[in-house]
Amino acid sequence: AWRASTWELRRRTLGGLYLLNATAEEKRRAGVAADRPALRVQHVGQYAPHDIAKRAGFRVDDLIVQFDDQDVQRETDLIRYVLRHPSRPPEFEVAIRRGEESLILKLPHTVGSREP
């Protein structure tokens, strides 16, 4: 995740999101069980072409709890998942917690197709 090339992968696979593992306190505040994995949105790209997630409605501090019905362990796992599924439908459903609210956001799938 620390390599410079990862920023391009984040743009292509996560729409410009930079994700960190959520702490126990962050999960507690959002009502996520301590034993459930979650990723916290550390950064959302603001300008094209890194703003796909922003346009999809993601915000800093959102907790991602599921990505396309997959539990989320690490940012690297999500990047790998998207890269291994290039022929998926045009968007991924992402379950998030924003505060205590549960939302489903749709992240456009840009790998293997024309990017928006």
C-alpha positions, 0 to 999 in steps of 0.5 A: 500500500505504500508504493507510489504505484498503489495510488494509480491502482486506487484510482482504477479500482477504488475510485480514488479512495485511500482506506485504512483498517478501522480501529476498535473505537471507530467500529464501536462508534459506528455500531459495528461489532468488534469482531467484524472487519471494516475499513475507514475512508482516509481520503477521497480523491477530489479531482478527475480522474481520482474523483469517481468515489467522490461522485458516487457519494463516499466521504472521509471517515465512512466505514466500509463493511462490505464490498460486493458482498465480500467482507473487507479485511484490507485495502489490498484485498479490495484492490485484488478483488476488483482486478480479478473481476474485470467483467463484473457488472458496471458497479459494485455495491458497497455497504458503509456506515456513516456515523450510525447510519447504514448506506449502500453506495454504488462504486462504478467498476472501471477496470476492463472497461472505458473509465468514466 
